[in-house]
Amino acid sequence: MKFQLFAAAIALSVSVSCLAAEPSSQLTRAQVVSELEALHRAGYSPQDWVHYPDNIQAAERHVQSERANSQFEKKP
């Protein structure tokens, strides 16, 4: 009985902390589509599931570096 009460208390505290950690701003559909298009341009293919974590991580690094370079070029 004590274990069940302890487990319930932990579950409640985890769920409350997860709710508090939610981001205040939500992504719009257009932002998600834009990010997916950028990943596809960087070489990511969701059909390449054999190399799943590596291929999306490489594409994300590529997109981040492109964004950093474009922001650097825009600064006067």
Biopython code that builds the backbone (N, CA, C, O; Angstrom):
import numpy as np
from Bio.PDB.StructureBuilder import StructureBuilder

atoms = [
    (1, "MET", "N", (0.823, -1.193, 0.000)),
    (1, "MET", "CA", (0.000, 0.000, 0.000)),
    (1, "MET", "C", (0.869, 1.260, 0.000)),
    (1, "MET", "O", (0.598, 2.219, -0.723)),
    (2, "LYS", "N", (1.917, 1.237, 0.825)),
    (2, "LYS", "CA", (2.790, 2.401, 0.879)),
    (2, "LYS", "C", (3.501, 2.605, -0.459)),
    (2, "LYS", "O", (3.708, 3.736, -0.897)),
    (3, "PHE", "N", (3.871, 1.496, -1.102)),
    (3, "PHE", "CA", (4.551, 1.602, -2.393)),
    (3, "PHE", "C", (3.631, 2.223, -3.433)),
    (3, "PHE", "O", (4.069, 3.059, -4.224)),
    (4, "GLN", "N", (2.362, 1.828, -3.442)),
    (4, "GLN", "CA", (1.415, 2.374, -4.410)),
    (4, "GLN", "C", (1.202, 3.863, -4.169)),
    (4, "GLN", "O", (1.108, 4.641, -5.119)),
    (5, "LEU", "N", (1.125, 4.255, -2.918)),
    (5, "LEU", "CA", (0.963, 5.666, -2.583)),
    (5, "LEU", "C", (2.209, 6.442, -3.010)),
    (5, "LEU", "O", (2.102, 7.542, -3.552)),
    (6, "PHE", "N", (3.378, 5.875, -2.769)),
    (6, "PHE", "CA", (4.630, 6.511, -3.162)),
    (6, "PHE", "C", (4.703, 6.646, -4.688)),
    (6, "PHE", "O", (5.091, 7.697, -5.197)),
    (7, "ALA", "N", (4.332, 5.590, -5.416)),
    (7, "ALA", "CA", (4.358, 5.629, -6.874)),
    (7, "ALA", "C", (3.368, 6.657, -7.411)),
    (7, "ALA", "O", (3.663, 7.351, -8.384)),
    (8, "ALA", "N", (2.209, 6.758, -6.793)),
    (8, "ALA", "CA", (1.212, 7.745, -7.215)),
    (8, "ALA", "C", (1.718, 9.164, -6.972)),
    (8, "ALA", "O", (1.494, 10.054, -7.793)),
    (9, "ALA", "N", (2.394, 9.375, -5.852)),
    (9, "ALA", "CA", (2.932, 10.697, -5.548)),
    (9, "ALA", "C", (4.014, 11.082, -6.553)),
    (9, "ALA", "O", (4.079, 12.233, -6.984)),
    (10, "ILE", "N", (4.851, 10.138, -6.923)),
    (10, "ILE", "CA", (5.901, 10.419, -7.916)),
    (10, "ILE", "C", (5.270, 10.718, -9.268)),
    (10, "ILE", "O", (5.681, 11.657, -9.950)),
    (11, "ALA", "N", (4.271, 9.923, -9.665)),
    (11, "ALA", "CA", (3.606, 10.147, -10.951)),
    (11, "ALA", "C", (2.951, 11.523, -10.986)),
    (11, "ALA", "O", (3.003, 12.204, -12.009)),
    (12, "LEU", "N", (2.347, 11.930, -9.905)),
    (12, "LEU", "CA", (1.697, 13.237, -9.839)),
    (12, "LEU", "C", (2.726, 14.353, -9.930)),
    (12, "LEU", "O", (2.509, 15.338, -10.635)),
    (13, "SER", "N", (3.834, 14.210, -9.234)),
    (13, "SER", "CA", (4.855, 15.265, -9.279)),
    (13, "SER", "C", (5.496, 15.355, -10.667)),
    (13, "SER", "O", (5.825, 16.448, -11.127)),
    (14, "VAL", "N", (5.673, 14.229, -11.324)),
    (14, "VAL", "CA", (6.239, 14.247, -12.672)),
    (14, "VAL", "C", (5.270, 14.905, -13.644)),
    (14, "VAL", "O", (5.685, 15.699, -14.488)),
    (15, "SER", "N", (3.985, 14.584, -13.535)),
    (15, "SER", "CA", (3.016, 15.171, -14.459)),
    (15, "SER", "C", (2.881, 16.676, -14.245)),
    (15, "SER", "O", (2.712, 17.421, -15.210)),
    (16, "VAL", "N", (2.954, 17.130, -13.010)),
    (16, "VAL", "CA", (2.882, 18.561, -12.727)),
    (16, "VAL", "C", (4.118, 19.269, -13.274)),
    (16, "VAL", "O", (4.011, 20.358, -13.838)),
    (17, "SER", "N", (5.285, 18.658, -13.112)),
    (17, "SER", "CA", (6.503, 19.295, -13.620)),
    (17, "SER", "C", (6.514, 19.318, -15.141)),
    (17, "SER", "O", (7.050, 20.255, -15.734)),
    (18, "CYS", "N", (5.932, 18.303, -15.789)),
    (18, "CYS", "CA", (5.857, 18.301, -17.247)),
    (18, "CYS", "C", (4.933, 19.407, -17.745)),
    (18, "CYS", "O", (5.216, 20.047, -18.758)),
    (19, "LEU", "N", (3.847, 19.628, -17.046)),
    (19, "LEU", "CA", (2.941, 20.700, -17.441)),
    (19, "LEU", "C", (3.595, 22.062, -17.268)),
    (19, "LEU", "O", (3.374, 22.971, -18.069)),
    (20, "ALA", "N", (4.389, 22.198, -16.233)),
    (20, "ALA", "CA", (5.054, 23.471, -15.996)),
    (20, "ALA", "C", (6.168, 23.709, -17.011)),
    (20, "ALA", "O", (6.534, 24.856, -17.266)),
    (21, "ALA", "N", (6.706, 22.654, -17.585)),
    (21, "ALA", "CA", (7.817, 22.789, -18.520)),
    (21, "ALA", "C", (7.373, 22.986, -19.966)),
    (21, "ALA", "O", (8.218, 23.108, -20.852)),
    (22, "GLU", "N", (6.077, 23.020, -20.223)),
    (22, "GLU", "CA", (5.606, 23.201, -21.594)),
    (22, "GLU", "C", (6.034, 24.568, -22.115)),
    (22, "GLU", "O", (5.996, 25.559, -21.387)),
    (23, "PRO", "N", (6.435, 24.611, -23.364)),
    (23, "PRO", "CA", (6.813, 25.904, -23.925)),
    (23, "PRO", "C", (5.604, 26.817, -24.053)),
    (23, "PRO", "O", (4.492, 26.360, -24.319)),
    (24, "SER", "N", (5.828, 28.092, -23.863)),
    (24, "SER", "CA", (4.710, 29.026, -23.901)),
    (24, "SER", "C", (4.271, 29.312, -25.327)),
    (24, "SER", "O", (3.113, 29.662, -25.553)),
    (25, "SER", "N", (5.161, 29.173, -26.283)),
    (25, "SER", "CA", (4.786, 29.439, -27.660)),
    (25, "SER", "C", (4.681, 28.124, -28.426)),
    (25, "SER", "O", (5.535, 27.246, -28.304)),
    (26, "GLN", "N", (3.639, 28.011, -29.200)),
    (26, "GLN", "CA", (3.419, 26.826, -30.009)),
    (26, "GLN", "C", (3.878, 27.095, -31.434)),
    (26, "GLN", "O", (3.788, 28.224, -31.916)),
    (27, "LEU", "N", (4.366, 26.069, -32.103)),
    (27, "LEU", "CA", (4.756, 26.214, -33.492)),
    (27, "LEU", "C", (3.509, 26.246, -34.369)),
    (27, "LEU", "O", (2.531, 25.545, -34.108)),
    (28, "THR", "N", (3.558, 27.053, -35.386)),
    (28, "THR", "CA", (2.449, 27.071, -36.333)),
    (28, "THR", "C", (2.684, 25.980, -37.375)),
    (28, "THR", "O", (3.783, 25.439, -37.496)),
    (29, "ARG", "N", (1.645, 25.678, -38.108)),
    (29, "ARG", "CA", (1.754, 24.673, -39.159)),
    (29, "ARG", "C", (2.775, 25.117, -40.215)),
    (29, "ARG", "O", (3.550, 24.304, -40.717)),
    (30, "ALA", "N", (2.766, 26.386, -40.537)),
    (30, "ALA", "CA", (3.705, 26.912, -41.536)),
    (30, "ALA", "C", (5.153, 26.760, -41.059)),
    (30, "ALA", "O", (6.036, 26.466, -41.866)),
    (31, "GLN", "N", (5.410, 26.953, -39.768)),
    (31, "GLN", "CA", (6.761, 26.804, -39.236)),
    (31, "GLN", "C", (7.227, 25.352, -39.319)),
    (31, "GLN", "O", (8.382, 25.080, -39.647)),
    (32, "VAL", "N", (6.316, 24.419, -39.018)),
    (32, "VAL", "CA", (6.657, 23.002, -39.088)),
    (32, "VAL", "C", (6.956, 22.598, -40.531)),
    (32, "VAL", "O", (7.927, 21.889, -40.798)),
    (33, "VAL", "N", (6.114, 23.055, -41.457)),
    (33, "VAL", "CA", (6.319, 22.747, -42.869)),
    (33, "VAL", "C", (7.642, 23.330, -43.351)),
    (33, "VAL", "O", (8.376, 22.677, -44.093)),
    (34, "SER", "N", (7.947, 24.546, -42.934)),
    (34, "SER", "CA", (9.199, 25.186, -43.320)),
    (34, "SER", "C", (10.400, 24.406, -42.799)),
    (34, "SER", "O", (11.386, 24.229, -43.515)),
    (35, "GLU", "N", (10.323, 23.942, -41.564)),
    (35, "GLU", "CA", (11.422, 23.174, -40.986)),
    (35, "GLU", "C", (11.589, 21.834, -41.706)),
    (35, "GLU", "O", (12.715, 21.408, -41.963)),
    (36, "LEU", "N", (10.486, 21.173, -42.032)),
    (36, "LEU", "CA", (10.569, 19.910, -42.765)),
    (36, "LEU", "C", (11.167, 20.103, -44.154)),
    (36, "LEU", "O", (11.961, 19.281, -44.611)),
    (37, "GLU", "N", (10.788, 21.181, -44.823)),
    (37, "GLU", "CA", (11.349, 21.472, -46.142)),
    (37, "GLU", "C", (12.847, 21.726, -46.051)),
    (37, "GLU", "O", (13.607, 21.282, -46.912)),
    (38, "ALA", "N", (13.270, 22.431, -45.021)),
    (38, "ALA", "CA", (14.703, 22.692, -44.842)),
    (38, "ALA", "C", (15.460, 21.392, -44.582)),
    (38, "ALA", "O", (16.576, 21.218, -45.073)),
    (39, "LEU", "N", (14.867, 20.483, -43.820)),
    (39, "LEU", "CA", (15.509, 19.198, -43.567)),
    (39, "LEU", "C", (15.612, 18.371, -44.844)),
    (39, "LEU", "O", (16.618, 17.701, -45.077)),
    (40, "HIS", "N", (14.573, 18.421, -45.665)),
    (40, "HIS", "CA", (14.612, 17.695, -46.940)),
    (40, "HIS", "C", (15.688, 18.269, -47.861)),
    (40, "HIS", "O", (16.400, 17.522, -48.532)),
    (41, "ARG", "N", (15.805, 19.603, -47.892)),
    (41, "ARG", "CA", (16.846, 20.231, -48.715)),
    (41, "ARG", "C", (18.246, 19.864, -48.220)),
    (41, "ARG", "O", (19.195, 19.805, -49.001)),
    (42, "ALA", "N", (18.359, 19.619, -46.914)),
    (42, "ALA", "CA", (19.649, 19.264, -46.329)),
    (42, "ALA", "C", (19.985, 17.789, -46.512)),
    (42, "ALA", "O", (21.058, 17.341, -46.107)),
    (43, "GLY", "N", (19.077, 17.034, -47.118)),
    (43, "GLY", "CA", (19.369, 15.641, -47.414)),
    (43, "GLY", "C", (18.645, 14.630, -46.563)),
    (43, "GLY", "O", (18.885, 13.432, -46.717)),
    (44, "TYR", "N", (17.771, 15.052, -45.672)),
    (44, "TYR", "CA", (17.041, 14.110, -44.830)),
    (44, "TYR", "C", (15.914, 13.461, -45.628)),
    (44, "TYR", "O", (15.179, 14.134, -46.350)),
    (45, "SER", "N", (15.793, 12.161, -45.485)),
    (45, "SER", "CA", (14.701, 11.422, -46.097)),
    (45, "SER", "C", (14.076, 10.523, -45.034)),
    (45, "SER", "O", (14.763, 9.665, -44.479)),
    (46, "PRO", "N", (12.788, 10.703, -44.741)),
    (46, "PRO", "CA", (12.155, 9.855, -43.733)),
    (46, "PRO", "C", (12.059, 8.402, -44.178)),
    (46, "PRO", "O", (11.810, 7.520, -43.357)),
    (47, "GLN", "N", (12.251, 8.148, -45.445)),
    (47, "GLN", "CA", (12.192, 6.776, -45.945)),
    (47, "GLN", "C", (13.488, 6.029, -45.685)),
    (47, "GLN", "O", (13.532, 4.807, -45.828)),
    (48, "ASP", "N", (14.538, 6.735, -45.308)),
    (48, "ASP", "CA", (15.817, 6.101, -44.960)),
    (48, "ASP", "C", (15.813, 5.783, -43.473)),
    (48, "ASP", "O", (16.563, 6.382, -42.703)),
    (49, "TRP", "N", (14.979, 4.851, -43.076)),
    (49, "TRP", "CA", (14.826, 4.531, -41.662)),
    (49, "TRP", "C", (15.972, 3.679, -41.140)),
    (49, "TRP", "O", (16.120, 3.535, -39.927)),
    (50, "VAL", "N", (16.786, 3.111, -42.022)),
    (50, "VAL", "CA", (17.902, 2.285, -41.581)),
    (50, "VAL", "C", (18.943, 3.138, -40.851)),
    (50, "VAL", "O", (19.554, 2.690, -39.880)),
    (51, "HIS", "N", (19.135, 4.364, -41.326)),
    (51, "HIS", "CA", (20.125, 5.265, -40.722)),
    (51, "HIS", "C", (19.436, 6.372, -39.933)),
    (51, "HIS", "O", (19.928, 7.499, -39.882)),
    (52, "TYR", "N", (18.296, 6.052, -39.316)),
    (52, "TYR", "CA", (17.413, 7.070, -38.758)),
    (52, "TYR", "C", (18.078, 8.107, -37.857)),
    (52, "TYR", "O", (18.072, 9.281, -38.227)),
    (53, "PRO", "N", (18.627, 7.779, -36.752)),
    (53, "PRO", "CA", (19.056, 8.907, -35.920)),
    (53, "PRO", "C", (20.183, 9.708, -36.556)),
    (53, "PRO", "O", (20.253, 10.927, -36.405)),
    (54, "ASP", "N", (21.055, 9.023, -37.260)),
    (54, "ASP", "CA", (22.207, 9.721, -37.831)),
    (54, "ASP", "C", (21.811, 10.667, -38.954)),
    (54, "ASP", "O", (22.334, 11.778, -39.042)),
    (55, "ASN", "N", (20.880, 10.231, -39.827)),
    (55, "ASN", "CA", (20.559, 11.069, -40.980)),
    (55, "ASN", "C", (19.796, 12.336, -40.592)),
    (55, "ASN", "O", (20.037, 13.392, -41.176)),
    (56, "ILE", "N", (18.897, 12.260, -39.638)),
    (56, "ILE", "CA", (18.167, 13.481, -39.259)),
    (56, "ILE", "C", (19.063, 14.409, -38.439)),
    (56, "ILE", "O", (18.952, 15.630, -38.543)),
    (57, "GLN", "N", (19.943, 13.835, -37.630)),
    (57, "GLN", "CA", (20.850, 14.683, -36.852)),
    (57, "GLN", "C", (21.821, 15.423, -37.764)),
    (57, "GLN", "O", (22.135, 16.590, -37.529)),
    (58, "ALA", "N", (22.294, 14.742, -38.801)),
    (58, "ALA", "CA", (23.194, 15.397, -39.755)),
    (58, "ALA", "C", (22.456, 16.509, -40.497)),
    (58, "ALA", "O", (23.012, 17.585, -40.719)),
    (59, "ALA", "N", (21.204, 16.249, -40.880)),
    (59, "ALA", "CA", (20.420, 17.271, -41.578)),
    (59, "ALA", "C", (20.138, 18.453, -40.657)),
    (59, "ALA", "O", (20.185, 19.600, -41.103)),
    (60, "GLU", "N", (19.847, 18.201, -39.392)),
    (60, "GLU", "CA", (19.596, 19.291, -38.445)),
    (60, "GLU", "C", (20.855, 20.135, -38.253)),
    (60, "GLU", "O", (20.771, 21.362, -38.190)),
    (61, "ARG", "N", (22.020, 19.492, -38.160)),
    (61, "ARG", "CA", (23.274, 20.254, -38.039)),
    (61, "ARG", "C", (23.492, 21.112, -39.275)),
    (61, "ARG", "O", (23.929, 22.258, -39.170)),
    (62, "HIS", "N", (23.192, 20.565, -40.435)),
    (62, "HIS", "CA", (23.368, 21.307, -41.691)),
    (62, "HIS", "C", (22.441, 22.519, -41.722)),
    (62, "HIS", "O", (22.865, 23.613, -42.096)),
    (63, "VAL", "N", (21.190, 22.332, -41.335)),
    (63, "VAL", "CA", (20.225, 23.438, -41.333)),
    (63, "VAL", "C", (20.641, 24.503, -40.320)),
    (63, "VAL", "O", (20.550, 25.698, -40.603)),
    (64, "GLN", "N", (21.092, 24.080, -39.155)),
    (64, "GLN", "CA", (21.526, 25.041, -38.134)),
    (64, "GLN", "C", (22.736, 25.842, -38.606)),
    (64, "GLN", "O", (22.817, 27.048, -38.369)),
    (65, "SER", "N", (23.666, 25.179, -39.269)),
    (65, "SER", "CA", (24.835, 25.910, -39.753)),
    (65, "SER", "C", (24.457, 26.879, -40.866)),
    (65, "SER", "O", (25.012, 27.975, -40.946)),
    (66, "GLU", "N", (23.515, 26.489, -41.730)),
    (66, "GLU", "CA", (23.043, 27.409, -42.766)),
    (66, "GLU", "C", (22.376, 28.632, -42.153)),
    (66, "GLU", "O", (22.598, 29.759, -42.594)),
    (67, "ARG", "N", (21.555, 28.399, -41.128)),
    (67, "ARG", "CA", (20.878, 29.524, -40.467)),
    (67, "ARG", "C", (21.883, 30.431, -39.776)),
    (67, "ARG", "O", (21.744, 31.653, -39.812)),
    (68, "ALA", "N", (22.890, 29.846, -39.151)),
    (68, "ALA", "CA", (23.910, 30.650, -38.481)),
    (68, "ALA", "C", (24.693, 31.468, -39.502)),
    (68, "ALA", "O", (25.000, 32.635, -39.260)),
    (69, "ASN", "N", (25.012, 30.865, -40.634)),
    (69, "ASN", "CA", (25.740, 31.585, -41.678)),
    (69, "ASN", "C", (24.901, 32.707, -42.270)),
    (69, "ASN", "O", (25.416, 33.789, -42.551)),
    (70, "SER", "N", (23.614, 32.454, -42.461)),
    (70, "SER", "CA", (22.761, 33.495, -43.040)),
    (70, "SER", "C", (22.568, 34.643, -42.051)),
    (70, "SER", "O", (22.473, 35.798, -42.467)),
    (71, "GLN", "N", (22.508, 34.350, -40.760)),
    (71, "GLN", "CA", (22.387, 35.418, -39.765)),
    (71, "GLN", "C", (23.686, 36.202, -39.675)),
    (71, "GLN", "O", (23.670, 37.418, -39.480)),
    (72, "PHE", "N", (24.807, 35.513, -39.817)),
    (72, "PHE", "CA", (26.103, 36.194, -39.771)),
    (72, "PHE", "C", (26.267, 37.123, -40.950)),
    (72, "PHE", "O", (26.812, 38.218, -40.809)),
    (73, "GLU", "N", (25.797, 36.698, -42.124)),
    (73, "GLU", "CA", (25.914, 37.526, -43.324)),
    (73, "GLU", "C", (24.990, 38.740, -43.277)),
    (73, "GLU", "O", (25.300, 39.765, -43.884)),
    (74, "LYS", "N", (23.866, 38.651, -42.572)),
    (74, "LYS", "CA", (22.922, 39.750, -42.506)),
    (74, "LYS", "C", (23.387, 40.859, -41.575)),
    (74, "LYS", "O", (22.963, 42.005, -41.724)),
    (75, "LYS", "N", (24.257, 40.537, -40.610)),
    (75, "LYS", "CA", (24.708, 41.552, -39.668)),
    (75, "LYS", "C", (25.625, 42.530, -40.367)),
    (75, "LYS", "O", (26.464, 42.124, -41.171)),
    (76, "PRO", "N", (25.478, 43.843, -40.069)),
    (76, "PRO", "CA", (26.326, 44.862, -40.725)),
    (76, "PRO", "C", (27.749, 44.840, -40.227)),
    (76, "PRO", "O", (28.574, 45.633, -40.681)),
]
sb = StructureBuilder()
sb.init_structure("model")
sb.init_model(0)
sb.init_chain("A")
sb.init_seg("    ")
for serial, (resi, resn, name, xyz) in enumerate(atoms, 1):
    if name == "N":
        sb.init_residue(resn, " ", resi, " ")
    sb.init_atom(name, np.array(xyz, "f"), 0.0, 1.0, " ", f" {name:<3s}", serial, name[0])
structure = sb.get_structure()
